[in-house]
Amino acid sequence: MWPGLVGKTPGTDEPPISLDRMLELTASAKSDGHKFEGVDLFLFDPHIPIDIGEDELAKIAGKIGSLGLNVGSLVAPVWPGTVGSTAQGGPEDREKFVLAVKKACRIARLLAKHGVRKYGVIRIDTADNPDHWYADPAGNTKKIAETFREAGKVAQGEGERLAAEGEICWGGLHSWKYAVELLERVGMPGTVGFQADLAHTYLYLLGFNAPEHALLKEGYSQAEFDDAYSKMTDALRPWTIDFHVAQNDGTVHGTGSHDKTGRHCPADDANGKLDITEASGHWLQDAAARGIRHICWDGCMFPNSMLEQQTTWNTILAAMAKVRDAHGWS
């Protein structure tokens, strides 16, 4: 549901889209007899306030259930300016980060109690940018790992898992290699893992924000792409516990207060760089063994005019069904 909030600013021509409207668009999507089976939720105003009361959350759960949908993964508000703060900051910042995860676990528990959540993860990131990280790579990686480990202990105690979003705008997760090094440093496989998004991880290959780890140069051949993609996914797949279907045209994009990151394009975009079905297969090998129970569409920072077109949702649903059918989903 976060495409209705990320990069949206009240009072502009790209205001937030309500949760009710996003649910309506989800439930109305159809493609060759397929329907969406659930939603991932953003625990952020105005959709789901992190301190929402149980009665109000029960109403939302009831509506989601009445539409024939489940709830999968939840995004914890770990960033400065919310209940959280940077994972590489001082003790108070890092305590706030862990508190955001604790509050997200509470909501996860209540959604399960009200019958709409049976699987999924809680998504986190480092809540800081690469420029800040590069000021002290070793020291900041150590701090982030310690913060993630403490958050992981909280999640583990609640029967939850944390997936760190692999995206070039998050310091310490802004390259495929730094992401692996961070997760190894955390050392909680199965509890603290990786969230792979096709649009974001494509930018890893080109070295945006981390040219030292680029695997491709502009004008690459198909064979070069295949080798690079295999190298990246082989390194990250063992850590991957959450997966987003998406498309990317090789450019970066930022909207509102959101830092520039991989541009999400429509699934049928003529400029898309990925064979969505083929690329997904690299991430979804042995997915069930890693506890992945669902795949998600991320249309982060799609303009409202695009999100309000039902055909946008139908097209991505068709792409997701192809991914599922090609890679052993049932």
Secondary structure, 3 states (H helix, E strand, C coil): CHHHCCCCCCCCCCCCCCHHHHHHHHHHCCECCECCCEEEEECCCCCCCCCCCHHHHHHHHHHHHHCCCEEEEEECCCCCCCCCCCCCCCHHHHHHHHHHHHHHHHHHHHHHHCCCECCCCEEECCCCCHHHHHCCHHHHHHHHHHHHHHHHHHHHHCCCCEEEECCCCCCCCCCHHHHHHHHHHHCCCCCEEEEEEHHHHHHHHHCCCCHHHCCCCCCCCHHHHHHHHHHHHHHHHHHEEEEEECECCCCEECCCCCCCEECCECCCCCCCCCCHHHHHHHHHCCCHHHCCCCCEECCCCCCHHHHCCHHHHHHHHHHHHHHHHHCCCC
